[in-house]
Amino acid sequence: MPFVEFLGRVWEALTRRIDNMLFACALALVGVGMVTLFSAADQNTARMTSQLLSLGFALALMWIAANVPPQTLARVAVPLYVVGVSLLIGVALFGVVVNGSRRWLNLGVMRIQPSELMKIAVPLMLAWYFQKFEGRTRWKDFVIAALLIVVPVYLIKRQPDLGTALLITASGFYVLYLAGLSWKIVASLVAVGGATVPFLWSHLHDYQRERILTFIDPTRDPLGAGYHSTQASIAIGSGGVIGKGWLNGTQTHLDFLPERHTDFIFAVFGEEFGLIGNTLLLVLYMLLIGRALVITANASTLFARLLAGSVTLMFFTYAFVNMGMVSGILPVVGVPLPLVSYGGTALVSLFIGLGILMSVQAHRKLIST
């Protein structure tokens, strides 16, 4: 009995900061990802093992983040941002080129993608910055904050990795908006952005232009730039209501569907589990994001509220952009499905985000009413 009591105390200590609902939703999504990945990777056990190892590492980092108070997270914001930008510069100078993109940095024992780190570092840095000027934020502060976003986004866009650059821009914008950026300024930025479209168009890579043109007209190049979207739409549509069954997706196993274990894993899931499976997947995302919004609303400090809000909306943006991209309602930008797609670095950054949300919830102050 003393040993059982000891184990009980150890378990309680390990799970004290873990938010049960958030964790359960995340594990359910990871479970969906593992089942789908097994099919998408043609039952490749090596790839499954790699993803499981990444999951174990991600869970350990989530637990650490959940047990670190938000005040401590605020103190590491600047060093983490500086390290992240330095690693991005390192990628530009010494990065490993894969499929024409220089996104990875080889550290000898492992290969990392520093752009994933910036998904956490940018909102953390901005939340720290606005907390310093709580109650007296001026327009100059928003300009400085915008520059803090532009630097890493520019370095990531040059890799090129437009999808991640857009996600980091979105996560930074969420902090600006939650910090008090008015709708008038937002409208002005949208107008300026619209006016600079011709300039931005000239700076896009050829394949990025083709993706946008193919999004407007999917029949433009069905065997080239439009191939991904066309095959993904066929896969999802052929799944019908109940799907073709696990391991029975023809688009997947006849090798019609490209990038099926990463960016287009949602098409694999839709083909094999149909509309019913897609609905259940959406419910899981809604529960996770809904719980995260409740945690954001209950945050006790401006820093915690800005950080939790940005992490929450980042999950929403991830899921919305990926599903929209695979379904053909958004251009293909190379964004994985959160907690489902294969990829160790992305899994780690997402679970750190979940750990931050748990920390905000566990360390909130009780205010008497």
GUSE-986591 format. One record per residue: z, y, x of N, C-alpha, C, CB in turn. Coordinates in pm, whole numbers, padded with zeros to 5 digits, always signed. Glycine has a CB too. Layout:
// residues N
ZYXZYXZYXZYX
...
END
This chain:
// residues 369
+00000-00123+00080+00000+00000+00000+00000+00128+00084+00120+00000-00091
+00083+00133+00192+00077+00254+00276-00062+00280+00331+00177+00243+00390
-00134+00169+00367-00269+00186+00421-00364+00240+00314-00322+00053+00477
-00350+00188+00192-00433+00237+00081-00402+00383+00052-00410+00151-00047
-00276+00418+00058-00237+00557+00036-00293+00647+00146-00085+00571+00030
-00292+00595+00269-00350+00670+00381-00499+00694+00359-00327+00596+00514
-00570+00588+00319-00714+00602+00292-00740+00703+00181-00775+00466+00255
-00652+00701+00080-00666+00796-00031-00651+00940+00016-00563+00767-00139
-00555+00961+00106-00535+01097+00158-00651+01141+00245-00405+01103+00239
-00705+01046+00325-00821+01079+00408-00940+01116+00320-00857+00960+00500
-00962+01036+00216-01074+01063+00124-01057+01199+00057-01085+00953+00018
-00935+01229+00015-00909+01358-00050-00935+01473+00045-00764+01364-00102
-00895+01455+00171-00917+01560+00271-01066+01580+00297-00845+01526+00402
-01142+01470+00298-01285+01479+00325-01361+01544+00210-01342+01342+00353
-01316+01521+00088-01391+01567-00030-01331+01692-00095-01398+01456-00132
-01227+01748-00035-01157+01860-00099-01250+01979-00123-01039+01903-00014
-01340+02009-00029-01427+02125-00040-01563+02092-00103-01449+02186+00096
-01584+01966-00139-01714+01925-00193-01720+01950-00343-01741+01776-00163
-01823+02022-00386-01843+02045-00530-01913+01923-00589-01927+02176-00556
-01843+01853-00679-01892+01723-00727-02027+01733-00798-01791+01663-00821
-02044+01830-00884-02169+01839-00961-02286+01874-00869-02156+01944-01072
-02265+01969-00781-02371+02010-00688-02409+01892-00598-02326+02131-00601
-02310+01820-00549-02334+01708-00460-02404+01593-00532-02202+01660-00399
-02362+01567-00656-02422+01458-00733-02570+01487-00762-02346+01437-00865
-02602+01611-00799-02741+01648-00825-02825+01636-00698-02750+01792-00881
-02769+01680-00585-02842+01674-00459-02868+01529-00419-02763+01746-00348
-02766+01442-00432-02785+01301-00396-02885+01234-00489-02650+01226-00401
-02884+01271-00617-02981+01214-00711-03123+01252-00670-02952+01261-00855
-03143+01379-00630-03275+01423-00587-03317+01353-00457-03276+01576-00567
-03223+01336-00365-03253+01263-00242-03289+01118-00274-03133+01269-00144
-03219+01059-00371-03250+00923-00412-03391+00912-00468-03151+00875-00515
-03430+01009-00551-03567+01014-00602-03665+01024-00485-03586+01134-00699
-03630+01108-00387-03717+01125-00271-03733+00997-00192-03663+01233-00182
-03622+00923-00172-03629+00798-00095-03716+00695-00166-03488+00742-00072
-03698+00682-00297-03777+00585-00374-03925+00621-00369-03729+00579-00521
-03956+00751-00385-04095+00794-00383-04154+00785-00244-04107+00937-00435
-04073+00819-00142-04121+00813-00004-04157+00669+00037-04015+00869+00090
-04079+00573-00012-04107+00433+00020-04247+00394-00026-04002+00340-00044
-04285+00446-00143-04419+00420-00195-04523+00504-00123-04425+00448-00345
-04494+00634-00105-04591+00726-00044-04622+00687+00100-04538+00869-00049
-04522+00632+00171-04540+00594+00312-04588+00451+00327-04411+00613+00388
-04636+00391+00217-04685+00252+00220-04579+00157+00272-04810+00242+00306
-04456+00177+00225-04342+00091+00257-04313+00087+00408-04368-00050+00206
-04334+00202+00471-04310+00215+00615-04159+00229+00639-04387+00337+00674
-04097+00125+00691-03952+00126+00710-03910+00222+00820-03901-00014+00742
-03996+00244+00920-03962+00336+01028-03946+00477+00975-04071+00333+01138
-04034+00517+00884-04025+00651+00826-03902+00663+00736-04153+00684+00746
-03872+00557+00663-03751+00557+00580-03626+00569+00666-03745+00429+00493
-03623+00493+00776-03508+00499+00866-03489+00638+00924-03524+00397+00978
-03600+00700+00961-03595+00836+01015-03537+00934+00914-03734+00883+01059
-03581+00920+00788-03530+01009+00684-03382+00985+00656-03611+00992+00556
-03340+00858+00661-03198+00826+00639-03111+00881+00751-03179+00674+00628
-03159+00874+00874-03084+00932+00986-03071+01083+00971-03152+00898+01120
-03181+01146+00930-03178+01291+00906-03081+01324+00793-03318+01344+00873
-03076+01238+00691-02984+01260+00579-02840+01254+00626-03009+01157+00468
-02808+01155+00711-02673+01145+00762-02631+01269+00841-02660+01022+00850
-02721+01317+00925-02694+01438+01002-02679+01559+00909-02805+01464+01104
-02766+01566+00807-02761+01677+00712-02631+01678+00633-02881+01670+00616
-02584+01560+00592-02457+01551+00518-02339+01595+00603-02434+01408+00468
-02342+01560+00732-02235+01602+00823-02232+01755+00836-02254+01538+00963
-02350+01816+00850-02356+01962+00861-02318+02028+00729-02497+02006+00903
-02353+01966+00616-02312+02020+00486-02160+02022+00475-02373+01936+00370
-02095+01913+00518-01950+01906+00511-01886+02013+00600-01901+01767+00553
-01943+02033+00718-01891+02137+00808-01906+02274+00744-01964+02133+00946
-02024+02303+00689-02048+02433+00626-01957+02453+00506-02195+02445+00582
-01931+02347+00430-01843+02359+00313-01700+02391+00351-01847+02231+00233
-01659+02351+00471-01522+02375+00515-01505+02502+00597-01474+02258+00595
-01615+02572+00621-01607+02700+00694-01596+02813+00593-01731+02720+00788
-01491+02894+00598-01477+03004+00502-01592+03104+00515-01342+03076+00524
-01629+03169+00403-01736+03269+00408-01713+03379+00511-01753+03332+00272
-01585+03415+00534-01556+03519+00634-01601+03475+00774-01406+03552+00634
-01584+03346+00803-01628+03293+00932-01779+03287+00939-01569+03154+00956
-01844+03251+00828-01989+03251+00823-02044+03391+00851-02039+03201+00686
-01974+03492+00801-02018+03630+00825-02014+03664+00973-01932+03728+00746
-01915+03607+01045-01902+03638+01188-02012+03573+01272-01766+03593+01238
-02071+03464+01223-02177+03398+01302-02316+03443+01258-02165+03245+01288
-02324+03536+01163-02454+03579+01110-02543+03639+01219-02433+03681+00998
-02489+03733+01295-02569+03800+01397-02611+03704+01509-02491+03918+01456
-02516+03626+01567-02559+03532+01672-02663+03431+01622-02438+03457+01726
-02648+03381+01499-02742+03284+01446-02881+03346+01428-02692+03228+01312
-02885+03470+01381-03013+03539+01363-03080+03561+01499-02991+03675+01291
-03004+03605+01598-03059+03629+01732-03111+03498+01792-02953+03692+01825
-03035+03391+01779-03079+03261+01830-03206+03216+01760-02968+03155+01813
-03211+03235+01626-03329+03195+01550-03454+03269+01593-03305+03218+01404
-03444+03400+01610-03559+03480+01654-03599+03440+01796-03527+03632+01647
-03500+03415+01882-03530+03373+02019-03605+03240+02021-03400+03361+02101
-03565+03147+01934-03633+03018+01925-03776+03036+01874-03556+02921+01834
-03797+03128+01781-03932+03155+01731-04020+03212+01843-03927+03254+01612
-03962+03298+01926-04037+03349+02042-04067+03234+02138-03956+03462+02115
-03971+03143+02154-03993+03026+02237-04106+02939+02185-03867+02946+02247
-04115+02926+02052-04225+02850+01991-04358+02916+02022-04205+02839+01837
-04364+03049+02012-04488+03121+02040-04533+03103+02185-04471+03271+02009
-04435+03088+02276-04468+03076+02418-04486+02931+02464-04361+03142+02500
-04397+02842+02414-04395+02705+02467-04402+02599+02358-04270+02684+02549
-04433+02638+02236-04428+02546+02123-04528+02433+02131-04450+02621+01998
-04496+02324+02060-04582+02206+02052-04684+02227+01940-04499+02077+02028
-04811+02202+01970-04918+02219+01871-04942+02086+01800-05049+02270+01938
-04931+02087+01668-04958+01970+01585-05050+02011+01471-04825+01907+01531
-05163+01943+01458-05261+01974+01353-05303+02122+01354-05202+01939+01216
-05316+02177+01473-05364+02313+01486-05259+02421+01466-05471+02335+01390
-05134+02383+01444-05027+02480+01423-04920+02466+01531-04964+02463+01282
-04873+02578+01582-04768+02578+01684-04636+02614+01615-04800+02679+01802
-04567+02512+01561-04447+02536+01482-04322+02470+01539-04469+02487+01343
-04337+02380+01633-04226+02300+01681-04192+02332+01826-04258+02152+01667
-04064+02314+01857-04015+02337+01992-03953+02208+02043-03911+02455+01996
-04002+02160+02156-03953+02035+02213-03833+02063+02302-04065+01965+02293
-03716+02009+02264-03593+02030+02342-03560+01911+02430-03477+02058+02249
-03656+01820+02448-03633+01703+02531-03587+01584+02450-03532+01734+02638
-03463+01592+02398-03408+01481+02319-03457+01485+02175-03255+01485+02322
-03505+01599+02130-03551+01611+01992-03649+01727+01980-03433+01631+01897
-03722+01727+01869-03817+01834+01840-03771+01905+01713-03961+01779+01824
-03759+02038+01719-03709+02114+01605-03813+02215+01558-03578+02186+01641
-03797+02257+01433-03883+02359+01376-03795+02481+01346-03955+02307+01246
-03790+02580+01437-03699+02694+01423-03718+02775+01295-03714+02784+01539
-03837+02771+01236-03860+02848+01113-03768+02801+01001-04007+02837+01069
-03731+02671+01002-03639+02620+00901-03501+02684+00916-03628+02466+00910
-03459+02708+01040-03329+02772+01065-03325+02911+01005-03301+02779+01216
-03440+02982+01006-03443+03119+00957-03426+03127+00806-03572+03185+00997
-03448+03016+00735-03425+03016+00591-03278+03037+00559-03474+02884+00528
-03192+03001+00652-03048+03026+00637-03009+03154+00711-02967+02906+00690
-03065+03173+00832-03023+03286+00916-03058+03421+00855-03087+03274+01053
-03175+03433+00792-03217+03563+00737-03126+03608+00622-03361+03555+00688
-03105+03527+00515-03013+03573+00410-02871+03592+00461-03012+03475+00295
-02828+03510+00558-02693+03526+00615-02681+03660+00685-02661+03412+00714
-02781+03697+00763-02781+03824+00835-02783+03942+00737-02901+03831+00930
-02867+03934+00636-02878+04044+00540-02750+04059+00459-02997+04022+00447
-02690+03947+00419-02565+03954+00344-02455+04018+00428-02521+03813+00298
-02450+03983+00557-02353+04045+00649-02378+04195+00660-02359+03980+00789
-02504+04233+00672-02538+04374+00690-02497+04457+00569-02688+04389+00716
-02528+04408+00449-02496+04486+00329-02347+04487+00300-02570+04431+00210
-02274+04383+00343-02130+04387+00325-02068+04498+00409-02068+04251+00361
-02125+04528+00525-02073+04636+00610-02079+04770+00540-02150+04643+00741
-02181+04786+00453-02200+04916+00388-02174+04907+00237-02342+04968+00414
-02085+04818+00199-02056+04798+00057-02007+04929-00006-01949+04686+00039
-02071+04965-00115-02032+05085-00189-02099+05212-00141-01886+05102-00181
-02167+05210-00026-02234+05331+00024-02370+05297+00085-02144+05403+00129
-02440+05208+00018-02572+05168+00065-02674+05280+00042-02618+05040-00004
-02751+05313+00145-02854+05417+00136-02992+05354+00153-02832+05527+00243
-03094+05433+00127-03231+05381+00136-03264+05338+00279-03331+05486+00088
-03201+05404+00378-03224+05366+00517-03176+05224+00545-03153+05465+00612
-03070+05184+00477-03019+05048+00497-03120+04945+00448-02885+05031+00423
-03189+04975+00340-03290+04883+00289-03410+04876+00385-03336+04927+00148
-03441+04988+00450-03551+04989+00548-03514+04901+00667-03582+05133+00595
-03390+04916+00717-03345+04834+00829-03345+04686+00790-03204+04877+00875
-03297+04657+00668-03295+04519+00619-03437+04462+00611-03227+04512+00482
-03531+04546+00566-03670+04501+00558-03725+04465+00696-03758+04609+00493
-03686+04543+00798-03729+04514+00935-03670+04381+00984-03689+04629+01030
-03546+04353+00943-03483+04227+00980-03557+04107+00920-03336+04225+00934
-03625+04131+00808-03706+04026+00746-03842+04017+00815-03724+04053+00596
-03902+04132+00844-04039+04138+00896-04051+04067+01031-04085+04283+00909
-03951+04083+01119-03961+04027+01255-03981+03875+01253-03834+04061+01336
-03891+03797+01189-03914+03652+01189-04036+03611+01106-03791+03581+01135
-04062+03684+00997-04176+03650+00912-04306+03665+00991-04179+03740+00785
-04316+03771+01071-04437+03792+01151-04455+03679+01253-04430+03928+01223
-04345+03640+01319-04353+03533+01418-04392+03400+01354-04219+03519+01492
-04343+03374+01234-04374+03248+01165-04517+03250+01113-04276+03224+01050
-04561+03365+01064-04698+03376+01012-04801+03352+01122-04721+03513+00949
-04767+03387+01247-04858+03369+01359-04872+03222+01401-04812+03452+01477
-04786+03134+01353-04784+02996+01405-04911+02915+01375-04666+02923+01349
-04985+02917+01269-04956+02986+01145-04883+02895+01046-05085+03038+01082
-04790+02956+00969-04716+02883+00866-04690+02980+00751-04582+02821+00923
-04793+03003+00672-04785+03104+00566-04682+03064+00460-04921+03124+00501
-04673+02935+00429-04579+02890+00326-04435+02924+00360-04592+02742+00304
-04392+02889+00483-04255+02919+00525-04233+03069+00537-04225+02851+00659
-04334+03142+00584-04322+03288+00594-04298+03350+00457-04448+03349+00657
-04368+03301+00355-04350+03353+00220-04212+03317+00165-04459+03298+00127
-04164+03196+00195-04032+03156+00148-03921+03241+00209-04007+03008+00179
-03932+03269+00339-03832+03352+00405-03839+03495+00353-03850+03350+00558
-03960+03544+00329-03974+03676+00268-03904+03680+00133-04121+03714+00252
-03924+03575+00054-03861+03569-00078-03709+03565-00067-03911+03447-00155
-03656+03482+00026-03510+03472+00040-03450+03605+00084-03473+03362+00141
-03522+03678+00171-03474+03811+00211-03482+03911+00099-03554+03861+00329
-03591+03904+00020-03605+03996-00093-03495+03974-00196-03744+03978-00160
-03455+03849-00217-03348+03822-00314-03220+03893-00273-03323+03670-00326
-03189+03893-00143-03068+03962-00097-03082+04113-00122-03042+03934+00054
-03200+04169-00091-03222+04312-00115-03203+04347-00262-03362+04353-00068
-03258+04264-00349-03247+04292-00493-03103+04280-00541-03337+04197-00573
-03035+04173-00499-02896+04154-00540-02804+04261-00481-02847+04016-00497
-02846+04321-00369-02766+04428-00306-02785+04562-00375-02802+04440-00159
-02879+04571-00470-02894+04695-00545-03028+04763-00533-02792+04790-00503
-03128+04694-00479-03262+04752-00472-03315+04776-00612-03359+04660-00392
-03350+04900-00644-03388+04935-00781-03526+04882-00816-03384+05086-00800
-03549+04867-00946-03679+04821-00995-03790+04920-00962-03674+04797-01145
-03756+05048-00954-03857+05149-00920-03913+05123-00780-03797+05292-00929
-03822+05092-00687-03866+05063-00551-03945+04933-00548-03745+05055-00456
-03899+04833-00625-03971+04705-00631-04113+04728-00682-03896+04604-00723
-04125+04808-00790-04258+04837-00846-04345+04910-00744-04244+04922-00974
-04283+05001-00669-04359+05074-00566-04407+04979-00456-04272+05186-00505
-04318+04884-00416-04357+04787-00314-04471+04698-00362-04237+04703-00274
-04466+04660-00490-04573+04578-00547-04705+04655-00544-04539+04533-00691
-04698+04784-00579-04818+04868-00579-04874+04882-00437-04787+05007-00639
-04785+04903-00341-04828+04914-00201-04888+04781-00155-04709+04955-00109
-04823+04671-00194-04875+04540-00158-05013+04516-00214-04781+04433-00206
-05035+04559-00339-05167+04545-00399-05272+04627-00326-05163+04585-00544
-05231+04746-00280-05325+04834-00210-05361+04780-00071-05267+04974-00197
-05271+04700-00014-05296+04648+00122-05361+04509+00122-05164+04641+00200
-05396+04458+00003-05457+04326-00006-05583+04314+00082-05493+04294-00150
-05676+04413+00077-05794+04402+00165-05757+04392+00313-05886+04521+00143
-05655+04468+00354-05611+04463+00494-05552+04327+00527-05509+04574+00523
-05466+04276+00437-05403+04146+00460-05506+04034+00458-05296+04120+00354
-05606+04048+00372-05711+03945+00363-05782+03926+00497-05812+03983+00254
-05805+04037+00565-05877+04030+00693-05793+03965+00801-05919+04170+00738
-05660+03958+00781-05572+03899+00882-05535+03753+00850-05446+03982+00896
-05586+03700+00739-05561+03561+00706-05653+03471+00787-05580+03536+00556
-05606+03350+00816-05691+03252+00882-05798+03202+00784-05608+03134+00936
-05904+03148+00838-06015+03103+00754-05970+03000+00651-06126+03043+00839
-05884+02905+00695-05842+02801+00601-05753+02858+00491-05768+02690+00675
-05677+02966+00521-05594+03030+00420-05679+03103+00317-05496+03128+00486
-05787+03169+00362-05879+03233+00267-05943+03128+00176-05987+03312+00343
-05983+03016+00237-06046+02910+00160-05952+02855+00052-06091+02797+00252
-05824+02844+00086-05726+02794-00012-05717+02887-00132-05588+02779+00053
-05716+03018-00107-05706+03115-00216-05833+03113-00301-05681+03257-00162
-05950+03110-00235-06076+03107-00308-06089+02977-00388-06195+03122-00211
-06041+02868-00331-06046+02739-00401-05950+02738-00519-06013+02625-00305
-05837+02806-00506-05745+02818-00619-05811+02890-00735-05617+02891-00576
-05887+02994-00705-05957+03068-00811-06067+02982-00872-06017+03199-00755
-06139+02907-00789-06247+02820-00837-06233+02684-00770-06387+02883-00806
-06161+02588-00836-06136+02456-00776-06263+02377-00745-06049+02375-00867
-06374+02409-00814-06498+02334-00790-06578+02391-00673-06585+02336-00915
-06527+02494-00608-06599+02560-00499-06628+02464-00383-06518+02679-00449
-06528+02384-00347-06544+02291-00235-06458+02168-00263-06504+02358-00098
-06500+02081-00358-06415+01969-00402-06387+01865-00295-06479+01901-00518
-06474+01857-00193-06453+01759-00087-06397+01822+00040-06583+01688-00055
-06374+01952+00038-06321+02023+00154-06190+02091+00122-06421+02125+00205
-06193+02224+00108-06071+02301+00084-06006+02267-00050-06102+02449+00089
-06086+02224-00148-06031+02192-00279-05990+02048-00297-06130+02226-00383
-06002+01969-00191-05975+01825-00203-05829+01797-00239-06012+01755-00073
-05736+01864-00171-05593+01841-00196-05558+01865-00343-05508+01931-00107
-05597+01982-00394-05563+02019-00531-05628+01925-00632-05604+02162-00560
-05753+01891-00607-05825+01803-00699-05760+01667-00708-05971+01789-00657
-05731+01607-00594-05671+01474-00594-05529+01475-00650-05670+01418-00453
-05454+01582-00625-05318+01593-00680-05323+01602-00832-05245+01716-00622
-05417+01679-00886-05431+01692-01031-05471+01559-01094-05536+01800-01066
-05560+01487-01028-05600+01354-01078-05480+01259-01079-05714+01295-00991
-05401+01263-00972-05284+01174-00962-05184+01202-01073-05217+01190-00825
-05149+01329-01093-05051+01364-01196-05105+01331-01334-05014+01514-01188
-05232+01365-01360-05291+01338-01491-05301+01190-01522-05427+01400-01500
-05333+01110-01420-05349+00967-01443-05217+00896-01468-05419+00903-01324
-05107+00962-01435-04976+00901-01460-04941+00892-01607-04870+00978-01389
-05001+00980-01688-04974+00977-01832-04829+01004-01865-05014+00844-01888
-04782+00941-01970-04646+00963-02019-04543+00881-01942-04637+00931-02167
-04572+00754-01919-04473+00666-01857-04507+00631-01713-04459+00538-01938
-04624+00672-01664-04661+00645-01526-04720+00507-01505-04543+00663-01439
-04773+00483-01388-04834+00355-01355-04735+00254-01299-04945+00375-01255
-04615+00302-01273-04514+00212-01218-04497+00231-01069-04549+00068-01248
-04374+00205-01023-04341+00222-00881-04429+00131-00794-04191+00191-00855
-04485+00189-00690-04573+00121-00593-04711+00089-00649-04508-00007-00546
-04742+00138-00770-04869+00106-00834-04962+00228-00846-04844+00048-00970
-04933+00336-00778-05019+00454-00787-05150+00434-00712-04947+00575-00732
-05261+00440-00783-05391+00415-00719-05434+00529-00628-05498+00392-00825
-05412+00654-00670-05448+00767-00584-05371+00763-00453-05421+00899-00656
-05249+00714-00461-05163+00705-00342-05206+00591-00251-05017+00687-00383
-05215+00472-00305-05234+00354-00221-05379+00326-00186-05177+00236-00289
-05472+00398-00249-05612+00389-00206-05648+00505-00114-05705+00388-00328
-05544+00580-00070-05559+00687+00029-05646+00803-00016-05615+00631+00156
-05647+00830-00147-05718+00948-00196-05632+01074-00181-05759+00929-00342
-05499+01057-00188-05407+01171-00190-05359+01202-00049-05287+01142-00284
-05394+01321+00006-05349+01358+00141-05207+01415+00141-05445+01460+00203
-05143+01412+00256-05008+01469+00274-04913+01419+00165-05014+01623+00271
-04926+01292+00129-04854+01241+00012-04705+01221+00036-04916+01112-00032
-04661+01213+00161-04519+01196+00187-04447+01329+00213-04500+01103+00306
-04523+01438+00222-04461+01570+00248-04491+01666+00133-04513+01630+00382
-04592+01751+00150-04616+01858+00053-04658+01808-00085-04721+01950+00105
-04725+01693-00091-04779+01644-00218-04706+01521-00270-04927+01613-00203
-04580+01507-00235-04504+01392-00284-04479+01401-00434-04370+01383-00210
-04481+01522-00490-04463+01537-00635-04578+01470-00710-04454+01687-00673
-04699+01473-00653-04813+01406-00716-04793+01255-00717-04944+01443-00643
-04736+01200-00608-04706+01057-00602-04606+01020-00711-04651+01017-00462
-04501+01100-00721-04396+01075-00821-04455+01085-00962-04279+01175-00805
-04535+01189-00988-04595+01206-01120-04687+01092-01158-04670+01335-01127
-04762+01039-01062-04854+00929-01091-04778+00801-01124-04948+00905-00973
-04669+00775-01053-04600+00648-01070-04494+00650-01181-04535+00608-00942
-04440+00769-01213-04334+00776-01313-04370+00862-01434-04208+00829-01250
-04486+00925-01431-04539+00993-01548-04461+01115-01593-04547+00898-01658
-04492+01157-01716-04429+01276-01773-04278+01258-01789-04491+01308-01910
-04235+01139-01824-04091+01114-01841-04019+01134-01708-04066+00971-01896
-04075+01079-01602-04014+01097-01470-04012+01241-01425-04086+01014-01368
-04123+01313-01449-04129+01455-01413-04025+01536-01488-04268+01511-01440
-04005+01502-01616-03905+01573-01696-03766+01551-01642-03912+01528-01841
-03734+01427-01608-03602+01397-01550-03582+01470-01417-03585+01246-01530
-03689+01477-01337-03681+01549-01209-03653+01696-01233-03810+01531-01129
-03720+01755-01330-03697+01896-01363-03554+01918-01411-03795+01942-01471
-03501+01825-01488-03363+01836-01536-03266+01837-01418-03328+01720-01634
-03290+01751-01320-03203+01748-01202-03205+01881-01128-03246+01635-01107
-03324+01938-01111-03333+02069-01045-03264+02177-01127-03480+02106-01022
-03279+02172-01259-03215+02272-01344-03063+02262-01335-03261+02255-01490
-03011+02140-01332-02866+02122-01320-02815+02174-01187-02828+01975-01336
-02887+02143-01079-02846+02189-00946-02850+02342-00938-02937+02128-00838
-02959+02401-00983-02973+02547-00976-02875+02615-01072-03118+02590-01009
-02854+02555-01190-02758+02612-01286-02618+02615-01229-02760+02534-01415
-02577+02504-01165-02444+02499-01104-02433+02602-00991-02414+02358-01051
-02539+02616-00913-02539+02713-00803-02529+02855-00857-02665+02698-00718
-02592+02883-00970-02581+03016-01030-02438+03045-01077-02679+03029-01148
-02371+02944-01131-02231+02961-01171-02145+02993-01049-02179+02833-01242
-02168+02921-00938-02094+02948-00815-02119+03091-00767-02133+02847-00704
-02245+03135-00775-02279+03272-00735-02205+03374-00820-02430+03295-00744
-02202+03350-00950-02136+03443-01042-01986+03451-01017-02161+03402-01186
-01925+03342-00969-01781+03339-00945-01741+03380-00804-01728+03201-00973
-01840+03415-00721-01809+03455-00583-01719+03579-00582-01939+03482-00504
-01625+03582-00488-01523+03687-00490-01554+03806-00401-01392+03629-00449
-01654+03795-00313-01689+03908-00226-01839+03935-00235-01647+03879-00080
-01878+04054-00195-02019+04089-00195-02098+03998-00102-02039+04236-00155
-02044+03972+00016-02112+03884+00111-02138+03747+00050-02030+03871+00241
-02035+03687-00008-02048+03554-00066-02147+03554-00181-01913+03503-00115
-02144+03660-00262-02234+03667-00378-02380+03681-00334-02196+03785-00469
-02405+03766-00236-02542+03785-00187-02595+03657-00122-02548+03901-00086
-02511+03593-00041-02554+03472+00029-02577+03357-00068-02449+03432+00133
-02483+03336-00160-02497+03228-00257-02617+03251-00349-02369+03212-00339
-02636+03376-00390-02750+03407-00477-02882+03382-00408-02742+03550-00522
-02892+03419-00282-03016+03397-00208-03044+03248-00188-03009+03468-00073
-02941+03171-00153-02958+03026-00134-03001+02961-00265-02827+02962-00082
-02939+03002-00375-02973+02946-00506-03118+02974-00542-02881+03003-00614
-03159+03098-00528-03296+03136-00564-03396+03077-00466-03310+03288-00568
-03353+03046-00343-03441+02979-00248-03474+02838-00297-03375+02973-00108
-03373+02767-00349-03398+02634-00406-03498+02644-00521-03266+02570-00455
-03477+02744-00608-03569+02762-00721-03711+02789-00673-03522+02876-00810
-03725+02877-00574-03857+02913-00523-03926+02793-00459-03847+03028-00421
-03850+02718-00379-03902+02595-00318-03965+02505-00424-03789+02518-00243
-03884+02472-00526-03928+02377-00628-04044+02433-00710-03812+02341-00721
-04034+02560-00749-04138+02621-00833-04271+02627-00758-04095+02762-00876
-04267+02671-00633-04391+02686-00556-04455+02550-00530-04365+02759-00423
-04373+02451-00493-04431+02319-00464-04492+02257-00590-04324+02225-00407
-04419+02258-00700-04471+02198-00822-04592+02276-00874-04362+02194-00930
-04587+02408-00861-04702+02489-00903-04823+02464-00815-04667+02636-00900
-04800+02446-00685-04908+02419-00590-04973+02284-00620-04856+02422-00446
-04890+02181-00640-04942+02047-00665-05011+02039-00802-04829+01944-00657
-04960+02115-00899-05017+02113-01035-05142+02199-01047-04914+02159-01135
-05170+02282-00947-05291+02364-00949-05274+02501-01009-05394+02294-01023
-05150+02544-01038-05130+02678-01095-05096+02780-00987-05018+02674-01200
-05081+02733-00862-05058+02821-00748-05145+02773-00632-04906+02824-00707
-05181+02863-00539-05259+02819-00422-05179+02725-00334-05305+02941-00340
-05248+02641-00258-05183+02549-00165-05133+02629-00045-05281+02435-00120
-05001+02629-00024-04942+02707+00086-04855+02622+00178-04860+02821+00030
-04846+02493+00153-04770+02407+00244-04620+02421+00232-04809+02435+00383
-04567+02403+00110-04423+02411+00085-04375+02275+00037-04388+02523-00019
-04277+02213+00103-04229+02081+00060-04144+02090-00066-04147+02015+00172
-04129+01976-00134-04043+01968-00252-03899+01949-00205-04088+01852-00349
-03808+02041-00237-03673+02038-00179-03598+01909-00210-03593+02155-00230
-03542+01849-00104-03460+01729-00107-03539+01602-00140-03349+01746-00207
-03669+01616-00164-03752+01501-00201-03855+01471-00093-03822+01526-00335
-03924+01574-00044-04028+01555+00057-03970+01503+00189-04104+01686+00082
-04052+01430+00263-04012+01382+00395-04007+01499+00493-04111+01274+00446
-03905+01500+00579-03892+01605+00679-03747+01629+00714-03957+01734+00630
-03708+01598+00836-03569+01607+00875-03516+01748+00884-03550+01540+01005
-03593+01839+00945-03545+01976+00964-03526+02047+00831-03644+02056+01050
-03620+02027+00738-03609+02088+00605-03487+02033+00532-03736+02064+00523
-03465+01901+00544-03349+01839+00477-03219+01897+00531-03351+01687+00496
-03212+01917+00661-03092+01973+00723-03066+02115+00674-03105+01972+00876
-03169+02199+00672-03150+02338+00630-03109+02346+00483-03279+02418+00653
-03163+02259+00399-03128+02260+00258-02984+02215+00235-03223+02171+00178
-02939+02113+00308-02801+02067+00291-02702+02166+00350-02782+01930+00355
-02741+02239+00454-02655+02348+00502-02641+02453+00393-02712+02411+00632
-02753+02483+00324-02746+02576+00212-02652+02528+00104-02884+02597+00153
-02655+02399+00072-02562+02343-00027-02418+02354+00023-02597+02195-00057
-02397+02331+00153-02263+02345+00209-02211+02487+00198-02263+02302+00353
-02299+02585+00217-02260+02725+00202-02218+02754+00058-02376+02819+00243
-02293+02700-00038-02255+02719-00179-02119+02655-00206-02363+02657-00272
-02093+02539-00152-01964+02474-00170-01852+02553-00107-01966+02333-00113
-01881+02614+00009-01780+02698+00075-01745+02819-00012-01830+02744+00213
-01847+02882-00069-01823+02998-00156-01738+02959-00275-01957+03058-00205
-01766+02840-00332-01688+02793-00447-01545+02756-00408-01757+02673-00511
-01529+02686-00296-01397+02638-00256-01306+02749-00208-01410+02535-00149
-01363+02853-00149-01281+02960-00091-01278+03087-00176-01332+02995+00047
-01319+03076-00302-01313+03194-00388-01166+03230-00415-01388+03168-00523
-01141+03357-00427-01006+03405-00451-00977+03404-00602-00986+03548-00392
-00856+03369-00635-00814+03373-00775-00764+03512-00806-00705+03267-00806
-00830+03578-00902-00794+03714-00938-00723+03712-01074-00919+03806-00943
-00602+03760-01078-00527+03759-01204-00585+03861-01300-00377+03788-01179
-00585+03826-01427-00639+03916-01531-00528+03955-01627-00757+03848-01608
END
